[in-house]
Amino acid sequence: MTFSEAPPETDDEIRRYVGMEVMAARVEAERAGWTVVRLLEEGMFRTMEYQPNRLNLTTDGAIDGSTGTGTVIEADNG
């Protein structure tokens, strides 16, 4: 995917991840076509460069490498 391509889901579709268990949301996002799924803890700093193929999932739990716990409290692309 190049940066000029649109993300695989619209902003409205992205909202469906909020409330899901974080690892289930990650699997679902990868199935939906997101090539990069970034897991973030609430309040964690993030880089600001925009990548349309990246989905950010913020959790109320903890992140340990590529796994996490808790519920998705925010989802956005970039």
N, CA, C and O atoms as a GROMACS GRO file, in nm:
protein
  312
    1MET      N    1   0.085  -0.118   0.000
    1MET     CA    2   0.000   0.000   0.000
    1MET      C    3   0.089   0.124   0.000
    1MET      O    4   0.186   0.131   0.075
    2THR      N    5   0.056   0.218  -0.083
    2THR     CA    6   0.132   0.343  -0.084
    2THR      C    7   0.057   0.447  -0.002
    2THR      O    8  -0.062   0.432   0.025
    3PHE      N    9   0.127   0.552   0.037
    3PHE     CA   10   0.066   0.656   0.119
    3PHE      C   11  -0.043   0.732   0.046
    3PHE      O   12  -0.124   0.800   0.110
    4SER      N   13  -0.049   0.722  -0.086
    4SER     CA   14  -0.152   0.794  -0.160
    4SER      C   15  -0.286   0.719  -0.160
    4SER      O   16  -0.389   0.775  -0.198
    5GLU      N   17  -0.285   0.594  -0.118
    5GLU     CA   18  -0.407   0.516  -0.115
    5GLU      C   19  -0.489   0.548   0.008
    5GLU      O   20  -0.436   0.586   0.112
    6ALA      N   21  -0.620   0.533  -0.004
    6ALA     CA   22  -0.710   0.558   0.107
    6ALA      C   23  -0.702   0.443   0.208
    6ALA      O   24  -0.668   0.331   0.171
    7PRO      N   25  -0.734   0.471   0.335
    7PRO     CA   26  -0.738   0.364   0.435
    7PRO      C   27  -0.848   0.265   0.401
    7PRO      O   28  -0.942   0.301   0.329
    8PRO      N   29  -0.840   0.141   0.450
    8PRO     CA   30  -0.938   0.040   0.415
    8PRO      C   31  -1.078   0.063   0.473
    8PRO      O   32  -1.173   0.000   0.428
    9GLU      N   33  -1.092   0.150   0.571
    9GLU     CA   34  -1.221   0.176   0.633
    9GLU      C   35  -1.240   0.326   0.655
    9GLU      O   36  -1.144   0.400   0.669
   10THR      N   37  -1.366   0.368   0.656
   10THR     CA   38  -1.397   0.509   0.682
   10THR      C   39  -1.391   0.537   0.832
   10THR      O   40  -1.383   0.444   0.913
   11ASP      N   41  -1.394   0.665   0.869
   11ASP     CA   42  -1.393   0.702   1.010
   11ASP      C   43  -1.511   0.640   1.085
   11ASP      O   44  -1.496   0.596   1.199
   12ASP      N   45  -1.628   0.636   1.022
   12ASP     CA   46  -1.744   0.575   1.085
   12ASP      C   47  -1.723   0.426   1.110
   12ASP      O   48  -1.761   0.374   1.215
   13GLU      N   49  -1.661   0.358   1.015
   13GLU     CA   50  -1.634   0.215   1.030
   13GLU      C   51  -1.529   0.189   1.138
   13GLU      O   52  -1.535   0.088   1.208
   14ILE      N   53  -1.434   0.279   1.152
   14ILE     CA   54  -1.327   0.264   1.251
   14ILE      C   55  -1.384   0.266   1.393
   14ILE      O   56  -1.331   0.200   1.482
   15ARG      N   57  -1.491   0.341   1.414
   15ARG     CA   58  -1.550   0.352   1.548
   15ARG      C   59  -1.599   0.218   1.604
   15ARG      O   60  -1.617   0.205   1.725
   16ARG      N   61  -1.619   0.120   1.518
   16ARG     CA   62  -1.669  -0.010   1.566
   16ARG      C   63  -1.570  -0.082   1.657
   16ARG      O   64  -1.609  -0.172   1.732
   17TYR      N   65  -1.442  -0.044   1.651
   17TYR     CA   66  -1.341  -0.108   1.736
   17TYR      C   67  -1.350  -0.064   1.882
   17TYR      O   68  -1.307  -0.137   1.972
   18VAL      N   69  -1.405   0.054   1.905
   18VAL     CA   70  -1.418   0.105   2.042
   18VAL      C   71  -1.513   0.013   2.119
   18VAL      O   72  -1.623  -0.018   2.074
   19GLY      N   73  -1.466  -0.029   2.236
   19GLY     CA   74  -1.544  -0.120   2.320
   19GLY      C   75  -1.505  -0.266   2.306
   19GLY      O   76  -1.544  -0.349   2.387
   20MET      N   77  -1.426  -0.298   2.202
   20MET     CA   78  -1.381  -0.436   2.182
   20MET      C   79  -1.260  -0.466   2.269
   20MET      O   80  -1.187  -0.374   2.307
   21GLU      N   81  -1.238  -0.592   2.301
   21GLU     CA   82  -1.115  -0.636   2.366
   21GLU      C   83  -1.002  -0.607   2.268
   21GLU      O   84  -1.016  -0.633   2.148
   22VAL      N   85  -0.890  -0.553   2.317
   22VAL     CA   86  -0.786  -0.498   2.230
   22VAL      C   87  -0.728  -0.601   2.132
   22VAL      O   88  -0.706  -0.567   2.016
   23MET      N   89  -0.703  -0.723   2.174
   23MET     CA   90  -0.644  -0.821   2.083
   23MET      C   91  -0.746  -0.868   1.979
   23MET      O   92  -0.708  -0.896   1.865
   24ALA      N   93  -0.873  -0.879   2.017
   24ALA     CA   94  -0.977  -0.913   1.920
   24ALA      C   95  -0.991  -0.802   1.816
   24ALA      O   96  -1.011  -0.829   1.698
   25ALA      N   97  -0.981  -0.678   1.861
   25ALA     CA   98  -0.988  -0.564   1.769
   25ALA      C   99  -0.870  -0.565   1.673
   25ALA      O  100  -0.887  -0.534   1.555
   26ARG      N  101  -0.753  -0.601   1.722
   26ARG     CA  102  -0.635  -0.607   1.636
   26ARG      C  103  -0.653  -0.711   1.526
   26ARG      O  104  -0.625  -0.683   1.409
   27VAL      N  105  -0.700  -0.828   1.562
   27VAL     CA  106  -0.723  -0.934   1.463
   27VAL      C  107  -0.827  -0.890   1.361
   27VAL      O  108  -0.809  -0.909   1.240
   28GLU      N  109  -0.935  -0.831   1.408
   28GLU     CA  110  -1.042  -0.783   1.319
   28GLU      C  111  -0.990  -0.675   1.224
   28GLU      O  112  -1.025  -0.673   1.106
   29ALA      N  113  -0.907  -0.584   1.276
   29ALA     CA  114  -0.852  -0.477   1.193
   29ALA      C  115  -0.762  -0.533   1.083
   29ALA      O  116  -0.767  -0.487   0.969
   30GLU      N  117  -0.680  -0.631   1.116
   30GLU     CA  118  -0.593  -0.693   1.016
   30GLU      C  119  -0.676  -0.763   0.910
   30GLU      O  120  -0.642  -0.758   0.792
   31ARG      N  121  -0.785  -0.827   0.949
   31ARG     CA  122  -0.875  -0.891   0.852
   31ARG      C  123  -0.943  -0.787   0.763
   31ARG      O  124  -0.973  -0.815   0.647
   32ALA      N  125  -0.966  -0.668   0.817
   32ALA     CA  126  -1.031  -0.561   0.741
   32ALA      C  127  -0.938  -0.495   0.641
   32ALA      O  128  -0.982  -0.417   0.556
   33GLY      N  129  -0.807  -0.526   0.649
   33GLY     CA  130  -0.713  -0.473   0.552
   33GLY      C  131  -0.612  -0.373   0.603
   33GLY      O  132  -0.531  -0.322   0.525
   34TRP      N  133  -0.613  -0.343   0.733
   34TRP     CA  134  -0.513  -0.252   0.788
   34TRP      C  135  -0.378  -0.323   0.787
   34TRP      O  136  -0.366  -0.434   0.839
   35THR      N  137  -0.276  -0.260   0.727
   35THR     CA  138  -0.145  -0.323   0.720
   35THR      C  139  -0.061  -0.294   0.842
   35THR      O  140   0.033  -0.368   0.871
   36VAL      N  141  -0.092  -0.188   0.915
   36VAL     CA  142  -0.023  -0.155   1.041
   36VAL      C  143  -0.130  -0.128   1.146
   36VAL      O  144  -0.214  -0.040   1.129
   37VAL      N  145  -0.126  -0.204   1.255
   37VAL     CA  146  -0.216  -0.182   1.368
   37VAL      C  147  -0.129  -0.150   1.489
   37VAL      O  148  -0.056  -0.235   1.538
   38ARG      N  149  -0.138  -0.026   1.534
   38ARG     CA  150  -0.054   0.019   1.646
   38ARG      C  151  -0.136   0.017   1.775
   38ARG      O  152  -0.244   0.076   1.781
   39LEU      N  153  -0.084  -0.051   1.876
   39LEU     CA  154  -0.148  -0.058   2.007
   39LEU      C  155  -0.085   0.046   2.098
   39LEU      O  156   0.037   0.055   2.109
   40LEU      N  157  -0.170   0.124   2.163
   40LEU     CA  158  -0.124   0.232   2.251
   40LEU      C  159  -0.195   0.224   2.385
   40LEU      O  160  -0.313   0.191   2.392
   41GLU      N  161  -0.122   0.254   2.491
   41GLU     CA  162  -0.183   0.269   2.622
   41GLU      C  163  -0.241   0.409   2.633
   41GLU      O  164  -0.191   0.502   2.570
   42GLU      N  165  -0.345   0.424   2.712
   42GLU     CA  166  -0.406   0.555   2.733
   42GLU      C  167  -0.300   0.653   2.783
   42GLU      O  168  -0.226   0.623   2.877
   43GLY      N  169  -0.292   0.769   2.720
   43GLY     CA  170  -0.195   0.872   2.760
   43GLY      C  171  -0.057   0.855   2.700
   43GLY      O  172   0.030   0.940   2.722
   44MET      N  173  -0.033   0.748   2.626
   44MET     CA  174   0.098   0.721   2.567
   44MET      C  175   0.126   0.822   2.456
   44MET      O  176   0.037   0.856   2.378
   45PHE      N  177   0.250   0.868   2.448
   45PHE     CA  178   0.290   0.957   2.339
   45PHE      C  179   0.291   0.880   2.209
   45PHE      O  180   0.320   0.760   2.207
   46ARG      N  181   0.258   0.948   2.099
   46ARG     CA  182   0.261   0.886   1.968
   46ARG      C  183   0.328   0.979   1.869
   46ARG      O  184   0.327   1.101   1.886
   47THR      N  185   0.386   0.919   1.767
   47THR     CA  186   0.446   1.000   1.661
   47THR      C  187   0.335   1.064   1.580
   47THR      O  188   0.223   1.012   1.576
   48MET      N  189   0.364   1.175   1.516
   48MET     CA  190   0.260   1.251   1.448
   48MET      C  191   0.262   1.236   1.295
   48MET      O  192   0.178   1.294   1.227
   49GLU      N  193   0.357   1.158   1.240
   49GLU     CA  194   0.355   1.143   1.095
   49GLU      C  195   0.232   1.061   1.055
   49GLU      O  196   0.198   0.963   1.121
   50TYR      N  197   0.166   1.102   0.949
   50TYR     CA  198   0.043   1.039   0.905
   50TYR      C  199   0.072   0.922   0.813
   50TYR      O  200   0.145   0.937   0.715
   51GLN      N  201   0.017   0.807   0.844
   51GLN     CA  202   0.026   0.689   0.759
   51GLN      C  203  -0.116   0.637   0.739
   51GLN      O  204  -0.173   0.580   0.833
   52PRO      N  205  -0.174   0.653   0.623
   52PRO     CA  206  -0.314   0.615   0.603
   52PRO      C  207  -0.341   0.466   0.618
   52PRO      O  208  -0.455   0.426   0.637
   53ASN      N  209  -0.237   0.384   0.610
   53ASN     CA  210  -0.255   0.240   0.625
   53ASN      C  211  -0.241   0.194   0.771
   53ASN      O  212  -0.242   0.074   0.798
   54ARG      N  213  -0.228   0.290   0.864
   54ARG     CA  214  -0.208   0.255   1.006
   54ARG      C  215  -0.334   0.285   1.086
   54ARG      O  216  -0.393   0.393   1.075
   55LEU      N  217  -0.375   0.188   1.168
   55LEU     CA  218  -0.484   0.205   1.261
   55LEU      C  219  -0.427   0.211   1.401
   55LEU      O  220  -0.353   0.122   1.442
   56ASN      N  221  -0.462   0.314   1.476
   56ASN     CA  222  -0.419   0.329   1.615
   56ASN      C  223  -0.533   0.283   1.706
   56ASN      O  224  -0.645   0.333   1.698
   57LEU      N  225  -0.503   0.187   1.793
   57LEU     CA  226  -0.600   0.139   1.891
   57LEU      C  227  -0.547   0.173   2.030
   57LEU      O  228  -0.443   0.122   2.072
   58THR      N  229  -0.618   0.259   2.101
   58THR     CA  230  -0.579   0.297   2.237
   58THR      C  231  -0.661   0.215   2.335
   58THR      O  232  -0.783   0.204   2.323
   59THR      N  233  -0.592   0.156   2.434
   59THR     CA  234  -0.656   0.068   2.531
   59THR      C  235  -0.652   0.127   2.671
   59THR      O  236  -0.564   0.207   2.704
   60ASP      N  237  -0.747   0.085   2.753
   60ASP     CA  238  -0.745   0.124   2.894
   60ASP      C  239  -0.662   0.027   2.975
   60ASP      O  240  -0.653   0.040   3.098
   61GLY      N  241  -0.601  -0.071   2.910
   61GLY     CA  242  -0.517  -0.171   2.976
   61GLY      C  243  -0.370  -0.143   2.952
   61GLY      O  244  -0.328  -0.028   2.947
   62ALA      N  245  -0.293  -0.251   2.938
   62ALA     CA  246  -0.148  -0.241   2.923
   62ALA      C  247  -0.104  -0.300   2.789
   62ALA      O  248  -0.169  -0.391   2.737
   63ILE      N  249   0.005  -0.248   2.735
   63ILE     CA  250   0.063  -0.298   2.611
   63ILE      C  251   0.201  -0.354   2.645
   63ILE      O  252   0.279  -0.292   2.716
   64ASP      N  253   0.229  -0.475   2.592
   64ASP     CA  254   0.358  -0.538   2.612
   64ASP      C  255   0.406  -0.590   2.477
   64ASP      O  256   0.369  -0.700   2.435
   65GLY      N  257   0.487  -0.512   2.411
   65GLY     CA  258   0.532  -0.549   2.276
   65GLY      C  259   0.417  -0.545   2.177
   65GLY      O  260   0.357  -0.440   2.155
   66SER      N  261   0.387  -0.659   2.118
   66SER     CA  262   0.281  -0.664   2.018
   66SER      C  263   0.149  -0.718   2.074
   66SER      O  264   0.056  -0.744   1.998
   67THR      N  265   0.141  -0.734   2.206
   67THR     CA  266   0.018  -0.781   2.268
   67THR      C  267  -0.032  -0.677   2.367
   67THR      O  268   0.042  -0.588   2.409
   68GLY      N  269  -0.158  -0.690   2.404
   68GLY     CA  270  -0.214  -0.594   2.498
   68GLY      C  271  -0.334  -0.651   2.570
   68GLY      O  272  -0.388  -0.756   2.534
   69THR      N  273  -0.376  -0.580   2.673
   69THR     CA  274  -0.492  -0.620   2.750
   69THR      C  275  -0.587  -0.501   2.758
   69THR      O  276  -0.550  -0.387   2.730
   70GLY      N  277  -0.709  -0.529   2.796
   70GLY     CA  278  -0.805  -0.421   2.816
   70GLY      C  279  -0.896  -0.401   2.697
   70GLY      O  280  -0.901  -0.483   2.605
   71THR      N  281  -0.967  -0.292   2.702
   71THR     CA  282  -1.068  -0.258   2.604
   71THR      C  283  -1.024  -0.138   2.522
   71THR      O  284  -0.961  -0.047   2.575
   72VAL      N  285  -1.056  -0.138   2.394
   72VAL     CA  286  -1.023  -0.024   2.307
   72VAL      C  287  -1.112   0.092   2.348
   72VAL      O  288  -1.235   0.080   2.350
   73ILE      N  289  -1.049   0.206   2.382
   73ILE     CA  290  -1.124   0.324   2.421
   73ILE      C  291  -1.119   0.433   2.314
   73ILE      O  292  -1.195   0.530   2.319
   74GLU      N  293  -1.029   0.416   2.216
   74GLU     CA  294  -1.019   0.512   2.106
   74GLU      C  295  -0.958   0.440   1.986
   74GLU      O  296  -0.868   0.358   2.000
   75ALA      N  297  -1.010   0.472   1.867
   75ALA     CA  298  -0.955   0.415   1.743
   75ALA      C  299  -0.953   0.525   1.638
   75ALA      O  300  -1.052   0.594   1.616
   76ASP      N  301  -0.838   0.540   1.572
   76ASP     CA  302  -0.826   0.637   1.465
   76ASP      C  303  -0.719   0.593   1.368
   76ASP      O  304  -0.633   0.512   1.403
   77ASN      N  305  -0.723   0.646   1.247
   77ASN     CA  306  -0.618   0.607   1.151
   77ASN      C  307  -0.514   0.716   1.142
   77ASN      O  308  -0.539   0.833   1.173
   78GLY      N  309  -0.398   0.674   1.100
   78GLY     CA  310  -0.289   0.770   1.084
   78GLY      C  311  -0.167   0.721   1.148
   78GLY      O  312  -0.064   0.788   1.144
   0.00000   0.00000   0.00000
